[in-house]
Amino acid sequence: MKKIYLLGLVFMTYQSMAQNAPLNANVSKKANEIEQKVIQWRRDFHEHPELGNMEQRTAGIVAKHLTSLGFEVRTGVAKTGVVGVLKGGKPGPVVALRADMDGLPVTERVDLPFASKVKTQYNGQEVGVMHACGHDSHVAILMGVAEVLSGMRKDIAGTVKLIFQPAEEGVPAGEEGGAALMIKEGVLENPKVDVIFGLHINAQTEVGKVTYRPGGTMAAVNDMKITVTGRQAHGAYPWSSIDPIVTAAQIINNLQTIVSRNLNLTENPGVVTIGAINGGVRSNIIPEKVEMLGTVRNFSKEDEAMFIDRIKTIATKTAEANGATAEVKIPYSNHYPVTFNNVALTEKMLPSMKATAGAENVMLKPPVTGAEDFSFFQEKVPGLFVFLGGMRKGKDPLKTASHHTPDFYLDESGFVLGVKLLANLTLDYMSMKK
């Protein structure tokens, strides 16, 4: 019975898309016409990156563009976010599309005429600022989608809501931001969103390719802080101390057993990483305290709960065995849920993706242990989040600079496919809901 249902769903999907073919052809034509404009927008954003909750310049350019196209525009959403609403000429569902706007505290090393030279203050430190994850391309692509769809308003069977989101990469200490704050401020209401689509450029996937995964696609993330407290002593007399450095080392080693011995790796992956350890001021003093910062990644609520319980148990009991104490804060400052692609929605939209990119260019991908706050939107409405190729053809993905690095680079020829993909997902979904 399930197989018959799925076959029927596929048939209806292709039937709706066949009826939508003239609109899809128009999308392709218009996207090709504005390709260079999209690239120029991206270069401008790349040269002038802004950190989370500071995207004033970017938001201003976006708002001006949407206003010029006839969108209803709201600004200052979740501090610097912009929301544009385009009501089609025919009734239908509300489809949201999201692009993140923020850069990262990374100093660019790529030799480009539009390379970032921006510096700013972040958490009390002077840092370089760079679009080292491709959010500049996301904004430019969605601005292109806005231009394409605004020219087709009378043929749109529903309402398009464009969400330009700040602070996907996080916010300065003590601030709120990102998708969670946008939801809190009502971005999915008035008009109420029925479905949401998003994409992320990928520097290790060849241009022209689109990758996707139903269900758990990107990991849930919790950060953590573990504080180990012992007893300070002269480094020459360690027997007088309760050594928090030795204890911290044992905790780090013991934490690795969670993945190797507690996680069923045949079902889901998981990660425990300690990324910072700080304690002591000189070679001959055993300090009183050591602080560790880390990240935890999971693909199910059950695994997440198990990891948190085991981390707390291992840290506190290892410390207790040494006569020390350990305080565990998890999450410490941030938590993102699993980026979960609605399975039925993914199945329904797969023909649209294949028709846009070519069936041979749309590929299933393994889970990604990176995290995305697009996941907060998916907790509220059905969502689909896919990956767009941004690597030059013929390059080795293992030798290509990864995201969040000073050498991060994108092939701009892949952007036009992103415009077509988001526009077609929108129109094809609307045609299926008639």
Secondary structure per residue as TSV (DSSP state, phi and psi in degrees):
chain	resnum	aa	ss	phi	psi
A	1	M	-	360.0	-41.6
A	2	K	H	-62.9	-40.6
A	3	K	H	-63.3	-41.1
A	4	I	H	-63.0	-42.1
A	5	Y	H	-61.0	-45.4
A	6	L	H	-65.4	-39.1
A	7	L	H	-63.7	-40.3
A	8	G	H	-64.3	-40.2
A	9	L	H	-63.3	-43.9
A	10	V	H	-62.8	-42.8
A	11	F	H	-60.6	-47.2
A	12	M	H	-64.4	-35.5
A	13	T	H	-63.0	-49.1
A	14	Y	H	-66.0	-34.5
A	15	Q	H	-63.9	-44.4
A	16	S	H	-63.6	-41.1
A	17	M	H	-66.8	-35.6
A	18	A	H	-62.1	-40.8
A	19	Q	H	-67.2	-25.4
A	20	N	H	-91.0	-1.6
A	21	A	H	-52.9	-42.5
A	22	P	H	-60.9	-37.9
A	23	L	H	-66.5	-42.2
A	24	N	H	-62.6	-38.8
A	25	A	H	-64.5	-38.1
A	26	N	H	-66.5	-38.4
A	27	V	H	-58.9	-47.9
A	28	S	H	-60.5	-44.0
A	29	K	H	-61.9	-49.6
A	30	K	H	-67.1	-38.2
A	31	A	H	-63.7	-42.2
A	32	N	H	-62.2	-37.4
A	33	E	H	-65.3	-31.8
A	34	I	T	-105.4	11.5
A	35	E	H	-54.5	-47.5
A	36	Q	H	-66.1	-32.0
A	37	K	H	-64.9	-42.0
A	38	V	H	-61.4	-43.6
A	39	I	H	-63.0	-41.5
A	40	Q	H	-66.1	-39.7
A	41	W	H	-59.1	-46.7
A	42	R	H	-60.4	-42.7
A	43	R	H	-63.4	-38.2
A	44	D	H	-64.2	-46.7
A	45	F	H	-63.8	-37.1
A	46	H	H	-64.3	-38.5
A	47	E	H	-74.2	-20.9
A	48	H	S	-128.1	62.0
A	49	P	-	-73.3	154.6
A	50	E	-	-136.4	142.0
A	51	L	-	-76.0	169.8
A	52	G	T	-55.8	136.2
A	53	N	T	69.1	10.0
A	54	M	-	-124.9	16.7
A	55	E	-	-83.1	48.3
A	56	Q	H	-65.8	-47.2
A	57	R	H	-64.4	-47.4
A	58	T	H	-58.5	-47.8
A	59	A	H	-61.7	-38.4
A	60	G	H	-63.1	-41.7
A	61	I	H	-65.6	-43.2
A	62	V	H	-61.6	-49.4
A	63	A	H	-61.2	-41.5
A	64	K	H	-63.1	-41.5
A	65	H	H	-64.6	-48.3
A	66	L	H	-63.4	-40.2
A	67	T	H	-61.6	-41.9
A	68	S	H	-64.7	-22.8
A	69	L	T	-92.0	-2.4
A	70	G	T	91.8	12.5
A	71	F	-	-72.5	150.0
A	72	E	E	-78.2	124.5
A	73	V	E	-120.5	132.7
A	74	R	E	-117.2	135.7
A	75	T	E	-119.8	168.6
A	76	G	E	70.5	20.9
A	77	V	E	-81.2	126.1
A	78	A	T	53.0	49.1
A	79	K	T	82.8	-67.8
A	80	T	T	-125.3	9.1
A	81	G	E	-72.3	155.5
A	82	V	E	-127.1	135.5
A	83	V	E	-125.2	127.9
A	84	G	E	-119.1	134.8
A	85	V	E	-119.5	128.3
A	86	L	E	-121.3	113.1
A	87	K	E	-89.0	122.1
A	88	G	-	-72.4	171.7
A	89	G	S	-79.3	-7.5
A	90	K	E	-129.3	153.0
A	91	P	E	-70.1	154.1
A	92	G	E	167.9	-171.5
A	93	P	E	-72.2	168.2
A	94	V	E	-102.0	117.1
A	95	V	E	-109.5	124.8
A	96	A	E	-101.2	143.1
A	97	L	E	-126.1	136.7
A	98	R	E	-123.7	139.5
A	99	A	E	-131.9	137.2
A	100	D	E	-93.1	149.0
A	101	M	-	-113.5	-13.7
A	102	D	-	-87.7	151.5
A	103	G	-	-95.7	-168.8
A	104	L	B	-127.2	156.6
A	105	P	S	-77.6	70.4
A	106	V	-	-131.4	136.3
A	107	T	-	-91.2	119.3
A	108	E	-	-69.2	141.5
A	109	R	-	-118.7	-5.7
A	110	V	-	-73.3	135.0
A	111	D	-	-85.7	89.1
A	112	L	-	-128.9	147.5
A	113	P	T	-64.9	-20.9
A	114	F	T	-111.0	25.0
A	115	A	-	-63.1	148.1
A	116	S	-	-74.7	135.9
A	117	K	-	-120.3	13.9
A	118	V	-	-72.5	138.7
A	119	K	E	-129.2	149.2
A	120	T	E	-155.9	-179.6
A	121	Q	E	-98.0	132.5
A	122	Y	E	-139.3	118.4
A	123	N	T	49.7	42.2
A	124	G	T	83.1	4.1
A	125	Q	E	-121.7	147.2
A	126	E	E	-79.6	128.7
A	127	V	E	-135.3	154.4
A	128	G	E	-75.8	158.7
A	129	V	-	-126.5	133.9
A	130	M	B	-147.9	144.6
A	131	H	-	-80.7	81.6
A	132	A	-	-98.1	14.1
A	133	C	S	-134.5	0.6
A	134	G	S	91.2	10.3
A	135	H	H	-64.7	-26.8
A	136	D	H	-60.7	-38.8
A	137	S	H	-70.4	-35.2
A	138	H	H	-61.4	-44.4
A	139	V	H	-63.9	-46.6
A	140	A	H	-62.7	-41.7
A	141	I	H	-61.7	-44.7
A	142	L	H	-70.3	-32.2
A	143	M	H	-63.3	-37.3
A	144	G	H	-64.7	-41.8
A	145	V	H	-60.1	-42.0
A	146	A	H	-58.0	-43.4
A	147	E	H	-67.8	-41.7
A	148	V	H	-63.2	-50.5
A	149	L	H	-71.5	-32.2
A	150	S	H	-63.4	-30.3
A	151	G	T	-78.3	-3.4
A	152	M	T	-120.9	19.9
A	153	R	G	-53.0	-45.3
A	154	K	G	-63.4	-22.3
A	155	D	G	-95.8	-4.7
A	156	I	-	-81.3	124.0
A	157	A	E	-96.8	68.6
A	158	G	E	152.5	-159.3
A	159	T	E	-126.3	137.2
A	160	V	E	-106.3	128.6
A	161	K	E	-117.9	116.7
A	162	L	E	-98.4	127.1
A	163	I	E	-114.5	110.4
A	164	F	E	-100.1	105.4
A	165	Q	E	-100.0	133.6
A	166	P	S	-82.1	163.6
A	167	A	-	58.6	39.5
A	168	E	T	-66.7	-33.1
A	169	E	T	-80.2	-1.0
A	170	G	-	113.3	172.9
A	171	V	-	-128.3	163.5
A	172	P	S	-58.3	154.0
A	173	A	T	-52.5	133.0
A	174	G	T	88.2	-0.5
A	175	E	-	-108.9	156.6
A	176	E	-	-95.9	163.2
A	177	G	-	172.6	-176.4
A	178	G	H	76.2	-162.0
A	179	A	H	-60.3	-40.2
A	180	A	H	-59.8	-41.8
A	181	L	H	-71.9	-35.7
A	182	M	H	-61.9	-42.5
A	183	I	H	-63.5	-43.6
A	184	K	H	-58.2	-33.9
A	185	E	T	-92.1	11.5
A	186	G	T	88.8	24.0
A	187	V	T	-65.4	-23.9
A	188	L	T	-90.6	4.6
A	189	E	T	-115.4	165.2
A	190	N	T	49.9	66.7
A	191	P	T	-84.9	153.0
A	192	K	T	-70.2	127.8
A	193	V	-	-78.1	133.4
A	194	D	S	-91.9	-34.3
A	195	V	E	-156.5	152.7
A	196	I	E	-134.1	139.7
A	197	F	E	-121.7	147.2
A	198	G	E	-151.6	160.6
A	199	L	E	-138.6	161.2
A	200	H	E	-134.4	128.2
A	201	I	E	-66.0	147.3
A	202	N	E	-132.7	121.0
A	203	A	E	-77.8	-6.0
A	204	Q	E	-109.3	9.9
A	205	T	E	-117.0	131.8
A	206	E	E	-62.2	142.8
A	207	V	T	-56.8	145.1
A	208	G	T	92.1	-10.9
A	209	K	-	-100.6	148.7
A	210	V	E	-128.9	130.9
A	211	T	E	-120.6	152.3
A	212	Y	E	-153.4	167.6
A	213	R	-	-154.6	127.6
A	214	P	S	-71.2	153.7
A	215	G	E	72.5	-143.7
A	216	G	E	-65.4	112.8
A	217	T	E	-107.4	-46.4
A	218	M	E	-125.2	153.2
A	219	A	-	-75.3	152.8
A	220	A	E	-71.2	147.6
A	221	V	E	-132.1	137.0
A	222	N	E	-127.1	134.0
A	223	D	E	-92.4	163.5
A	224	M	E	-145.5	155.8
A	225	K	E	-130.1	125.4
A	226	I	E	-116.0	122.1
A	227	T	E	-111.3	116.8
A	228	V	E	-102.5	126.0
A	229	T	E	-118.0	126.3
A	230	G	-	-124.8	-135.8
A	231	R	B	-134.3	128.4
A	232	Q	-	-73.6	148.2
A	233	A	E	-159.2	166.6
A	234	H	E	-64.8	139.6
A	235	G	T	-63.6	-19.3
A	236	A	T	-79.7	-13.5
A	237	Y	-	-129.8	65.0
A	238	P	G	-62.3	-23.6
A	239	W	G	-67.5	-13.7
A	240	S	G	-86.6	-7.5
A	241	S	S	-103.5	168.6
A	242	I	B	-116.5	103.7
A	243	D	-	-80.4	109.0
A	244	P	H	-74.1	-20.7
A	245	I	H	-72.3	-47.0
A	246	V	H	-60.8	-41.8
A	247	T	H	-62.9	-43.4
A	248	A	H	-61.9	-40.7
A	249	A	H	-61.7	-41.6
A	250	Q	H	-66.2	-38.6
A	251	I	H	-62.0	-45.4
A	252	I	H	-58.7	-47.6
A	253	N	H	-62.7	-42.9
A	254	N	H	-67.5	-31.6
A	255	L	H	-62.5	-27.1
A	256	Q	T	-68.4	-17.2
A	257	T	H	-74.2	-15.3
A	258	I	I	-62.1	-48.4
A	259	V	I	-70.8	-42.2
A	260	S	I	-78.3	-21.8
A	261	R	I	-129.8	-17.0
A	262	N	I	-110.5	-20.0
A	263	L	S	-96.9	132.4
A	264	N	-	-80.5	97.1
A	265	L	T	-71.0	-11.9
A	266	T	T	-76.0	-15.4
A	267	E	T	-102.5	-52.1
A	268	N	-	-146.9	147.0
A	269	P	-	-79.7	171.1
A	270	G	-	-161.9	158.4
A	271	V	E	-140.4	136.4
A	272	V	E	-125.6	119.2
A	273	T	E	-129.5	130.5
A	274	I	E	-96.1	117.6
A	275	G	E	-103.1	-13.2
A	276	A	E	-150.7	140.0
A	277	I	E	-139.1	125.6
A	278	N	E	-133.6	126.0
A	279	G	-	-174.4	141.0
A	280	G	-	88.3	159.5
A	281	V	S	-128.4	-18.6
A	282	R	S	-156.4	170.3
A	283	S	T	-69.6	-28.8
A	284	N	T	-108.5	24.8
A	285	I	E	-127.9	119.7
A	286	I	E	-79.4	119.2
A	287	P	-	-76.3	168.7
A	288	E	S	-81.7	-28.9
A	289	K	E	-141.0	144.6
A	290	V	E	-130.5	136.7
A	291	E	E	-116.4	136.6
A	292	M	E	-125.3	140.5
A	293	L	E	-116.8	141.4
A	294	G	E	-153.2	176.8
A	295	T	E	-132.2	147.5
A	296	V	E	-128.4	131.5
A	297	R	E	-127.2	134.3
A	298	N	E	-145.7	166.4
A	299	F	S	-121.0	8.7
A	300	S	S	-150.6	155.0
A	301	K	H	-63.7	-33.4
A	302	E	H	-66.4	-45.0
A	303	D	H	-65.9	-38.3
A	304	E	H	-60.2	-46.4
A	305	A	H	-63.6	-41.2
A	306	M	H	-63.1	-45.4
A	307	F	H	-59.4	-47.2
A	308	I	H	-61.5	-43.9
A	309	D	H	-62.5	-44.4
A	310	R	H	-68.0	-39.4
A	311	I	H	-60.8	-45.2
A	312	K	H	-64.3	-44.0
A	313	T	H	-64.8	-48.3
A	314	I	H	-61.8	-45.7
A	315	A	H	-64.9	-48.2
A	316	T	H	-70.7	-39.6
A	317	K	H	-76.3	-34.3
A	318	T	H	-64.2	-43.4
A	319	A	H	-63.1	-43.5
A	320	E	H	-61.0	-38.2
A	321	A	H	-63.2	-25.5
A	322	N	T	-97.2	1.3
A	323	G	T	85.2	6.9
A	324	A	-	-101.9	-178.6
A	325	T	E	-126.8	153.7
A	326	A	E	-134.4	129.1
A	327	E	E	-107.2	127.6
A	328	V	E	-115.4	123.5
A	329	K	E	-113.7	114.2
A	330	I	S	-149.4	118.1
A	331	P	S	-70.4	150.0
A	332	Y	S	-89.2	-51.3
A	333	S	S	-135.9	-15.8
A	334	N	-	-152.2	154.6
A	335	H	E	-150.0	127.7
A	336	Y	E	-118.6	137.0
A	337	P	-	-72.3	177.2
A	338	V	-	-64.7	134.2
A	339	T	E	-77.2	102.5
A	340	F	E	-113.6	110.6
A	341	N	E	-77.7	119.3
A	342	N	-	-52.4	123.0
A	343	V	H	-65.2	-44.7
A	344	A	H	-65.5	-40.2
A	345	L	H	-65.0	-42.0
A	346	T	H	-60.9	-45.4
A	347	E	H	-61.3	-41.0
A	348	K	H	-67.0	-36.5
A	349	M	H	-92.5	-6.1
A	350	L	H	-58.8	-43.0
A	351	P	H	-60.6	-34.6
A	352	S	H	-65.2	-43.4
A	353	M	H	-62.6	-42.0
A	354	K	H	-68.8	-37.5
A	355	A	H	-67.0	-32.8
A	356	T	H	-77.9	-46.7
A	357	A	H	-97.9	-14.4
A	358	G	-	95.7	131.2
A	359	A	G	-56.4	-35.5
A	360	E	G	-71.4	-12.5
A	361	N	G	-103.6	2.1
A	362	V	E	-110.3	117.7
A	363	M	E	-131.0	142.5
A	364	L	E	-69.1	139.5
A	365	K	-	-122.0	156.5
A	366	P	-	-72.5	167.4
A	367	P	-	-59.8	149.6
A	368	V	B	-111.7	126.4
A	369	T	S	-83.0	-2.0
A	370	G	S	-69.9	167.9
A	371	A	-	-126.7	160.5
A	372	E	-	-145.5	134.4
A	373	D	T	-83.7	4.1
A	374	F	H	-55.4	-24.7
A	375	S	H	-58.1	-30.2
A	376	F	H	-65.2	-38.7
A	377	F	H	-63.8	-41.0
A	378	Q	H	-68.6	-19.3
A	379	E	H	-71.9	-21.7
A	380	K	H	-101.6	-36.8
A	381	V	S	-138.7	156.3
A	382	P	-	-58.0	136.6
A	383	G	E	-141.3	155.9
A	384	L	E	-135.1	125.5
A	385	F	E	-125.0	121.6
A	386	V	E	-124.5	169.9
A	387	F	E	-116.1	136.7
A	388	L	E	-112.1	130.7
A	389	G	E	-64.2	136.7
A	390	G	E	-135.2	13.8
A	391	M	E	-100.3	140.5
A	392	R	-	-56.7	142.9
A	393	K	T	-62.9	139.1
A	394	G	T	86.8	-5.6
A	395	K	-	-81.3	157.1
A	396	D	-	-91.0	117.0
A	397	P	T	-60.1	-26.3
A	398	L	T	-74.6	-17.1
A	399	K	T	-109.7	2.5
A	400	T	S	-90.3	135.6
A	401	A	-	-56.1	131.8
A	402	S	-	-84.9	172.7
A	403	H	T	-63.5	153.0
A	404	H	T	70.0	23.8
A	405	T	S	-122.7	158.0
A	406	P	T	-64.6	-19.5
A	407	D	T	-102.4	11.1
A	408	F	-	-55.6	132.4
A	409	Y	-	-143.7	142.6
A	410	L	-	-123.2	141.8
A	411	D	-	-84.1	115.5
A	412	E	G	-71.5	-13.2
A	413	S	G	-68.1	-13.2
A	414	G	G	-85.3	-9.9
A	415	F	H	-66.4	-38.0
A	416	V	H	-62.2	-33.1
A	417	L	H	-64.3	-36.4
A	418	G	H	-62.0	-40.6
A	419	V	H	-62.1	-48.0
A	420	K	H	-62.8	-40.7
A	421	L	H	-64.3	-50.5
A	422	L	H	-65.8	-39.6
A	423	A	H	-65.3	-43.8
A	424	N	H	-70.1	-38.0
A	425	L	H	-58.1	-40.5
A	426	T	H	-63.9	-54.3
A	427	L	H	-67.2	-39.2
A	428	D	H	-68.7	-39.1
A	429	Y	H	-61.9	-43.9
A	430	M	H	-61.4	-38.4
A	431	S	H	-67.6	-30.0
A	432	M	H	-74.0	-21.6
A	433	K	T	-92.9	1.6
A	434	K	-	-64.0	360.0
